């Protein structure tokens, strides 16, 4: 097995509709957050088609959950 395969999992592209479904954000919010560097950047696939890395969207969602949990803990103190 090559060293690359050992250290990198297979990446999967997901399209805008799936990003919207997973995050609950609107298309406009996703693009606004991207401009503000608050959301993973899309990857151009061809002329007018883009996608996101599934792992980056999953990480963004997980970070939101962690931030919520940290805020909950701080408010209890």
Phi and psi restraints in degrees (range 20) as a CNS / XPLOR table:
assign (resid 1 and name C) (resid 2 and name N)
       (resid 2 and name CA) (resid 2 and name C) 1.0 -70.9 20.0 2
assign (resid 2 and name N) (resid 2 and name CA)
       (resid 2 and name C) (resid 3 and name N) 1.0 158.7 20.0 2
assign (resid 2 and name C) (resid 3 and name N)
       (resid 3 and name CA) (resid 3 and name C) 1.0 -61.9 20.0 2
assign (resid 3 and name N) (resid 3 and name CA)
       (resid 3 and name C) (resid 4 and name N) 1.0 -37.2 20.0 2
assign (resid 3 and name C) (resid 4 and name N)
       (resid 4 and name CA) (resid 4 and name C) 1.0 -60.1 20.0 2
assign (resid 4 and name N) (resid 4 and name CA)
       (resid 4 and name C) (resid 5 and name N) 1.0 -47.2 20.0 2
assign (resid 4 and name C) (resid 5 and name N)
       (resid 5 and name CA) (resid 5 and name C) 1.0 -64.7 20.0 2
assign (resid 5 and name N) (resid 5 and name CA)
       (resid 5 and name C) (resid 6 and name N) 1.0 -31.0 20.0 2
assign (resid 5 and name C) (resid 6 and name N)
       (resid 6 and name CA) (resid 6 and name C) 1.0 -71.7 20.0 2
assign (resid 6 and name N) (resid 6 and name CA)
       (resid 6 and name C) (resid 7 and name N) 1.0 -31.8 20.0 2
assign (resid 6 and name C) (resid 7 and name N)
       (resid 7 and name CA) (resid 7 and name C) 1.0 -104.0 20.0 2
assign (resid 7 and name N) (resid 7 and name CA)
       (resid 7 and name C) (resid 8 and name N) 1.0 -10.0 20.0 2
assign (resid 7 and name C) (resid 8 and name N)
       (resid 8 and name CA) (resid 8 and name C) 1.0 -128.0 20.0 2
assign (resid 8 and name N) (resid 8 and name CA)
       (resid 8 and name C) (resid 9 and name N) 1.0 126.6 20.0 2
assign (resid 8 and name C) (resid 9 and name N)
       (resid 9 and name CA) (resid 9 and name C) 1.0 -80.4 20.0 2
assign (resid 9 and name N) (resid 9 and name CA)
       (resid 9 and name C) (resid 10 and name N) 1.0 162.8 20.0 2
assign (resid 9 and name C) (resid 10 and name N)
       (resid 10 and name CA) (resid 10 and name C) 1.0 -66.4 20.0 2
assign (resid 10 and name N) (resid 10 and name CA)
       (resid 10 and name C) (resid 11 and name N) 1.0 131.5 20.0 2
assign (resid 10 and name C) (resid 11 and name N)
       (resid 11 and name CA) (resid 11 and name C) 1.0 -91.8 20.0 2
assign (resid 11 and name N) (resid 11 and name CA)
       (resid 11 and name C) (resid 12 and name N) 1.0 150.8 20.0 2
assign (resid 11 and name C) (resid 12 and name N)
       (resid 12 and name CA) (resid 12 and name C) 1.0 -128.6 20.0 2
assign (resid 12 and name N) (resid 12 and name CA)
       (resid 12 and name C) (resid 13 and name N) 1.0 134.5 20.0 2
assign (resid 12 and name C) (resid 13 and name N)
       (resid 13 and name CA) (resid 13 and name C) 1.0 -83.2 20.0 2
assign (resid 13 and name N) (resid 13 and name CA)
       (resid 13 and name C) (resid 14 and name N) 1.0 140.2 20.0 2
assign (resid 13 and name C) (resid 14 and name N)
       (resid 14 and name CA) (resid 14 and name C) 1.0 -125.6 20.0 2
assign (resid 14 and name N) (resid 14 and name CA)
       (resid 14 and name C) (resid 15 and name N) 1.0 147.1 20.0 2
assign (resid 14 and name C) (resid 15 and name N)
       (resid 15 and name CA) (resid 15 and name C) 1.0 -91.7 20.0 2
assign (resid 15 and name N) (resid 15 and name CA)
       (resid 15 and name C) (resid 16 and name N) 1.0 170.9 20.0 2
assign (resid 15 and name C) (resid 16 and name N)
       (resid 16 and name CA) (resid 16 and name C) 1.0 -54.3 20.0 2
assign (resid 16 and name N) (resid 16 and name CA)
       (resid 16 and name C) (resid 17 and name N) 1.0 -45.6 20.0 2
assign (resid 16 and name C) (resid 17 and name N)
       (resid 17 and name CA) (resid 17 and name C) 1.0 -57.6 20.0 2
assign (resid 17 and name N) (resid 17 and name CA)
       (resid 17 and name C) (resid 18 and name N) 1.0 -38.7 20.0 2
assign (resid 17 and name C) (resid 18 and name N)
       (resid 18 and name CA) (resid 18 and name C) 1.0 -72.6 20.0 2
assign (resid 18 and name N) (resid 18 and name CA)
       (resid 18 and name C) (resid 19 and name N) 1.0 -36.1 20.0 2
assign (resid 18 and name C) (resid 19 and name N)
       (resid 19 and name CA) (resid 19 and name C) 1.0 -62.2 20.0 2
assign (resid 19 and name N) (resid 19 and name CA)
       (resid 19 and name C) (resid 20 and name N) 1.0 -44.3 20.0 2
assign (resid 19 and name C) (resid 20 and name N)
       (resid 20 and name CA) (resid 20 and name C) 1.0 -60.2 20.0 2
assign (resid 20 and name N) (resid 20 and name CA)
       (resid 20 and name C) (resid 21 and name N) 1.0 -45.8 20.0 2
assign (resid 20 and name C) (resid 21 and name N)
       (resid 21 and name CA) (resid 21 and name C) 1.0 -63.5 20.0 2
assign (resid 21 and name N) (resid 21 and name CA)
       (resid 21 and name C) (resid 22 and name N) 1.0 -43.1 20.0 2
assign (resid 21 and name C) (resid 22 and name N)
       (resid 22 and name CA) (resid 22 and name C) 1.0 -70.4 20.0 2
assign (resid 22 and name N) (resid 22 and name CA)
       (resid 22 and name C) (resid 23 and name N) 1.0 -37.4 20.0 2
assign (resid 22 and name C) (resid 23 and name N)
       (resid 23 and name CA) (resid 23 and name C) 1.0 -94.6 20.0 2
assign (resid 23 and name N) (resid 23 and name CA)
       (resid 23 and name C) (resid 24 and name N) 1.0 -24.6 20.0 2
assign (resid 23 and name C) (resid 24 and name N)
       (resid 24 and name CA) (resid 24 and name C) 1.0 78.4 20.0 2
assign (resid 24 and name N) (resid 24 and name CA)
       (resid 24 and name C) (resid 25 and name N) 1.0 7.0 20.0 2
assign (resid 24 and name C) (resid 25 and name N)
       (resid 25 and name CA) (resid 25 and name C) 1.0 -89.3 20.0 2
assign (resid 25 and name N) (resid 25 and name CA)
       (resid 25 and name C) (resid 26 and name N) 1.0 154.9 20.0 2
assign (resid 25 and name C) (resid 26 and name N)
       (resid 26 and name CA) (resid 26 and name C) 1.0 -81.7 20.0 2
assign (resid 26 and name N) (resid 26 and name CA)
       (resid 26 and name C) (resid 27 and name N) 1.0 164.7 20.0 2
assign (resid 26 and name C) (resid 27 and name N)
       (resid 27 and name CA) (resid 27 and name C) 1.0 -57.7 20.0 2
assign (resid 27 and name N) (resid 27 and name CA)
       (resid 27 and name C) (resid 28 and name N) 1.0 -45.3 20.0 2
assign (resid 27 and name C) (resid 28 and name N)
       (resid 28 and name CA) (resid 28 and name C) 1.0 -61.5 20.0 2
assign (resid 28 and name N) (resid 28 and name CA)
       (resid 28 and name C) (resid 29 and name N) 1.0 -42.1 20.0 2
assign (resid 28 and name C) (resid 29 and name N)
       (resid 29 and name CA) (resid 29 and name C) 1.0 -65.6 20.0 2
assign (resid 29 and name N) (resid 29 and name CA)
       (resid 29 and name C) (resid 30 and name N) 1.0 -41.7 20.0 2
assign (resid 29 and name C) (resid 30 and name N)
       (resid 30 and name CA) (resid 30 and name C) 1.0 -57.8 20.0 2
assign (resid 30 and name N) (resid 30 and name CA)
       (resid 30 and name C) (resid 31 and name N) 1.0 -48.4 20.0 2
assign (resid 30 and name C) (resid 31 and name N)
       (resid 31 and name CA) (resid 31 and name C) 1.0 -69.7 20.0 2
assign (resid 31 and name N) (resid 31 and name CA)
       (resid 31 and name C) (resid 32 and name N) 1.0 -35.4 20.0 2
assign (resid 31 and name C) (resid 32 and name N)
       (resid 32 and name CA) (resid 32 and name C) 1.0 -64.2 20.0 2
assign (resid 32 and name N) (resid 32 and name CA)
       (resid 32 and name C) (resid 33 and name N) 1.0 -44.6 20.0 2
assign (resid 32 and name C) (resid 33 and name N)
       (resid 33 and name CA) (resid 33 and name C) 1.0 -62.8 20.0 2
assign (resid 33 and name N) (resid 33 and name CA)
       (resid 33 and name C) (resid 34 and name N) 1.0 -37.6 20.0 2
assign (resid 33 and name C) (resid 34 and name N)
       (resid 34 and name CA) (resid 34 and name C) 1.0 -61.8 20.0 2
assign (resid 34 and name N) (resid 34 and name CA)
       (resid 34 and name C) (resid 35 and name N) 1.0 -43.7 20.0 2
assign (resid 34 and name C) (resid 35 and name N)
       (resid 35 and name CA) (resid 35 and name C) 1.0 -61.8 20.0 2
assign (resid 35 and name N) (resid 35 and name CA)
       (resid 35 and name C) (resid 36 and name N) 1.0 -32.4 20.0 2
assign (resid 35 and name C) (resid 36 and name N)
       (resid 36 and name CA) (resid 36 and name C) 1.0 -89.7 20.0 2
assign (resid 36 and name N) (resid 36 and name CA)
       (resid 36 and name C) (resid 37 and name N) 1.0 5.6 20.0 2
assign (resid 36 and name C) (resid 37 and name N)
       (resid 37 and name CA) (resid 37 and name C) 1.0 58.1 20.0 2
assign (resid 37 and name N) (resid 37 and name CA)
       (resid 37 and name C) (resid 38 and name N) 1.0 35.8 20.0 2
assign (resid 37 and name C) (resid 38 and name N)
       (resid 38 and name CA) (resid 38 and name C) 1.0 -107.9 20.0 2
assign (resid 38 and name N) (resid 38 and name CA)
       (resid 38 and name C) (resid 39 and name N) 1.0 5.1 20.0 2
assign (resid 38 and name C) (resid 39 and name N)
       (resid 39 and name CA) (resid 39 and name C) 1.0 -150.6 20.0 2
assign (resid 39 and name N) (resid 39 and name CA)
       (resid 39 and name C) (resid 40 and name N) 1.0 147.9 20.0 2
assign (resid 39 and name C) (resid 40 and name N)
       (resid 40 and name CA) (resid 40 and name C) 1.0 -56.8 20.0 2
assign (resid 40 and name N) (resid 40 and name CA)
       (resid 40 and name C) (resid 41 and name N) 1.0 141.9 20.0 2
assign (resid 40 and name C) (resid 41 and name N)
       (resid 41 and name CA) (resid 41 and name C) 1.0 -73.9 20.0 2
assign (resid 41 and name N) (resid 41 and name CA)
       (resid 41 and name C) (resid 42 and name N) 1.0 147.1 20.0 2
assign (resid 41 and name C) (resid 42 and name N)
       (resid 42 and name CA) (resid 42 and name C) 1.0 -77.8 20.0 2
assign (resid 42 and name N) (resid 42 and name CA)
       (resid 42 and name C) (resid 43 and name N) 1.0 162.2 20.0 2
assign (resid 42 and name C) (resid 43 and name N)
       (resid 43 and name CA) (resid 43 and name C) 1.0 -116.8 20.0 2
assign (resid 43 and name N) (resid 43 and name CA)
       (resid 43 and name C) (resid 44 and name N) 1.0 122.3 20.0 2
assign (resid 43 and name C) (resid 44 and name N)
       (resid 44 and name CA) (resid 44 and name C) 1.0 -67.1 20.0 2
assign (resid 44 and name N) (resid 44 and name CA)
       (resid 44 and name C) (resid 45 and name N) 1.0 131.8 20.0 2
assign (resid 44 and name C) (resid 45 and name N)
       (resid 45 and name CA) (resid 45 and name C) 1.0 -100.0 20.0 2
assign (resid 45 and name N) (resid 45 and name CA)
       (resid 45 and name C) (resid 46 and name N) 1.0 -46.2 20.0 2
assign (resid 45 and name C) (resid 46 and name N)
       (resid 46 and name CA) (resid 46 and name C) 1.0 -162.0 20.0 2
assign (resid 46 and name N) (resid 46 and name CA)
       (resid 46 and name C) (resid 47 and name N) 1.0 -175.1 20.0 2
assign (resid 46 and name C) (resid 47 and name N)
       (resid 47 and name CA) (resid 47 and name C) 1.0 -19.9 20.0 2
assign (resid 47 and name N) (resid 47 and name CA)
       (resid 47 and name C) (resid 48 and name N) 1.0 -72.7 20.0 2
assign (resid 47 and name C) (resid 48 and name N)
       (resid 48 and name CA) (resid 48 and name C) 1.0 -121.9 20.0 2
assign (resid 48 and name N) (resid 48 and name CA)
       (resid 48 and name C) (resid 49 and name N) 1.0 34.6 20.0 2
assign (resid 48 and name C) (resid 49 and name N)
       (resid 49 and name CA) (resid 49 and name C) 1.0 -128.4 20.0 2
assign (resid 49 and name N) (resid 49 and name CA)
       (resid 49 and name C) (resid 50 and name N) 1.0 130.9 20.0 2
assign (resid 49 and name C) (resid 50 and name N)
       (resid 50 and name CA) (resid 50 and name C) 1.0 -130.5 20.0 2
assign (resid 50 and name N) (resid 50 and name CA)
       (resid 50 and name C) (resid 51 and name N) 1.0 164.1 20.0 2
assign (resid 50 and name C) (resid 51 and name N)
       (resid 51 and name CA) (resid 51 and name C) 1.0 -149.0 20.0 2
assign (resid 51 and name N) (resid 51 and name CA)
       (resid 51 and name C) (resid 52 and name N) 1.0 170.1 20.0 2
assign (resid 51 and name C) (resid 52 and name N)
       (resid 52 and name CA) (resid 52 and name C) 1.0 -121.9 20.0 2
assign (resid 52 and name N) (resid 52 and name CA)
       (resid 52 and name C) (resid 53 and name N) 1.0 154.2 20.0 2
assign (resid 52 and name C) (resid 53 and name N)
       (resid 53 and name CA) (resid 53 and name C) 1.0 -76.2 20.0 2
assign (resid 53 and name N) (resid 53 and name CA)
       (resid 53 and name C) (resid 54 and name N) 1.0 128.3 20.0 2
assign (resid 53 and name C) (resid 54 and name N)
       (resid 54 and name CA) (resid 54 and name C) 1.0 -55.4 20.0 2
assign (resid 54 and name N) (resid 54 and name CA)
       (resid 54 and name C) (resid 55 and name N) 1.0 -41.5 20.0 2
assign (resid 54 and name C) (resid 55 and name N)
       (resid 55 and name CA) (resid 55 and name C) 1.0 -64.0 20.0 2
assign (resid 55 and name N) (resid 55 and name CA)
       (resid 55 and name C) (resid 56 and name N) 1.0 -35.7 20.0 2
assign (resid 55 and name C) (resid 56 and name N)
       (resid 56 and name CA) (resid 56 and name C) 1.0 -69.9 20.0 2
assign (resid 56 and name N) (resid 56 and name CA)
       (resid 56 and name C) (resid 57 and name N) 1.0 -37.8 20.0 2
assign (resid 56 and name C) (resid 57 and name N)
       (resid 57 and name CA) (resid 57 and name C) 1.0 -68.0 20.0 2
assign (resid 57 and name N) (resid 57 and name CA)
       (resid 57 and name C) (resid 58 and name N) 1.0 -42.8 20.0 2
assign (resid 57 and name C) (resid 58 and name N)
       (resid 58 and name CA) (resid 58 and name C) 1.0 -60.0 20.0 2
assign (resid 58 and name N) (resid 58 and name CA)
       (resid 58 and name C) (resid 59 and name N) 1.0 -42.5 20.0 2
assign (resid 58 and name C) (resid 59 and name N)
       (resid 59 and name CA) (resid 59 and name C) 1.0 -63.6 20.0 2
assign (resid 59 and name N) (resid 59 and name CA)
       (resid 59 and name C) (resid 60 and name N) 1.0 -40.4 20.0 2
assign (resid 59 and name C) (resid 60 and name N)
       (resid 60 and name CA) (resid 60 and name C) 1.0 -61.0 20.0 2
assign (resid 60 and name N) (resid 60 and name CA)
       (resid 60 and name C) (resid 61 and name N) 1.0 -46.3 20.0 2
assign (resid 60 and name C) (resid 61 and name N)
       (resid 61 and name CA) (resid 61 and name C) 1.0 -62.0 20.0 2
assign (resid 61 and name N) (resid 61 and name CA)
       (resid 61 and name C) (resid 62 and name N) 1.0 -46.5 20.0 2
assign (resid 61 and name C) (resid 62 and name N)
       (resid 62 and name CA) (resid 62 and name C) 1.0 -62.7 20.0 2
assign (resid 62 and name N) (resid 62 and name CA)
       (resid 62 and name C) (resid 63 and name N) 1.0 -36.9 20.0 2
assign (resid 62 and name C) (resid 63 and name N)
       (resid 63 and name CA) (resid 63 and name C) 1.0 -65.8 20.0 2
assign (resid 63 and name N) (resid 63 and name CA)
       (resid 63 and name C) (resid 64 and name N) 1.0 -38.1 20.0 2
assign (resid 63 and name C) (resid 64 and name N)
       (resid 64 and name CA) (resid 64 and name C) 1.0 -61.6 20.0 2
assign (resid 64 and name N) (resid 64 and name CA)
       (resid 64 and name C) (resid 65 and name N) 1.0 -41.5 20.0 2
assign (resid 64 and name C) (resid 65 and name N)
       (resid 65 and name CA) (resid 65 and name C) 1.0 -64.8 20.0 2
assign (resid 65 and name N) (resid 65 and name CA)
       (resid 65 and name C) (resid 66 and name N) 1.0 -45.3 20.0 2
assign (resid 65 and name C) (resid 66 and name N)
       (resid 66 and name CA) (resid 66 and name C) 1.0 -61.7 20.0 2
assign (resid 66 and name N) (resid 66 and name CA)
       (resid 66 and name C) (resid 67 and name N) 1.0 -42.3 20.0 2
assign (resid 66 and name C) (resid 67 and name N)
       (resid 67 and name CA) (resid 67 and name C) 1.0 -62.3 20.0 2
assign (resid 67 and name N) (resid 67 and name CA)
       (resid 67 and name C) (resid 68 and name N) 1.0 -39.6 20.0 2
assign (resid 67 and name C) (resid 68 and name N)
       (resid 68 and name CA) (resid 68 and name C) 1.0 -62.5 20.0 2
assign (resid 68 and name N) (resid 68 and name CA)
       (resid 68 and name C) (resid 69 and name N) 1.0 -45.3 20.0 2
assign (resid 68 and name C) (resid 69 and name N)
       (resid 69 and name CA) (resid 69 and name C) 1.0 -63.4 20.0 2
assign (resid 69 and name N) (resid 69 and name CA)
       (resid 69 and name C) (resid 70 and name N) 1.0 -39.9 20.0 2
assign (resid 69 and name C) (resid 70 and name N)
       (resid 70 and name CA) (resid 70 and name C) 1.0 -65.1 20.0 2
assign (resid 70 and name N) (resid 70 and name CA)
       (resid 70 and name C) (resid 71 and name N) 1.0 -40.6 20.0 2
assign (resid 70 and name C) (resid 71 and name N)
       (resid 71 and name CA) (resid 71 and name C) 1.0 -65.9 20.0 2
assign (resid 71 and name N) (resid 71 and name CA)
       (resid 71 and name C) (resid 72 and name N) 1.0 -39.3 20.0 2
assign (resid 71 and name C) (resid 72 and name N)
       (resid 72 and name CA) (resid 72 and name C) 1.0 -61.5 20.0 2
assign (resid 72 and name N) (resid 72 and name CA)
       (resid 72 and name C) (resid 73 and name N) 1.0 -42.0 20.0 2
assign (resid 72 and name C) (resid 73 and name N)
       (resid 73 and name CA) (resid 73 and name C) 1.0 -65.9 20.0 2
assign (resid 73 and name N) (resid 73 and name CA)
       (resid 73 and name C) (resid 74 and name N) 1.0 -41.2 20.0 2
assign (resid 73 and name C) (resid 74 and name N)
       (resid 74 and name CA) (resid 74 and name C) 1.0 -65.7 20.0 2
assign (resid 74 and name N) (resid 74 and name CA)
       (resid 74 and name C) (resid 75 and name N) 1.0 -36.2 20.0 2
assign (resid 74 and name C) (resid 75 and name N)
       (resid 75 and name CA) (resid 75 and name C) 1.0 -72.6 20.0 2
assign (resid 75 and name N) (resid 75 and name CA)
       (resid 75 and name C) (resid 76 and name N) 1.0 -19.3 20.0 2
assign (resid 75 and name C) (resid 76 and name N)
       (resid 76 and name CA) (resid 76 and name C) 1.0 -81.4 20.0 2
assign (resid 76 and name N) (resid 76 and name CA)
       (resid 76 and name C) (resid 77 and name N) 1.0 -19.7 20.0 2
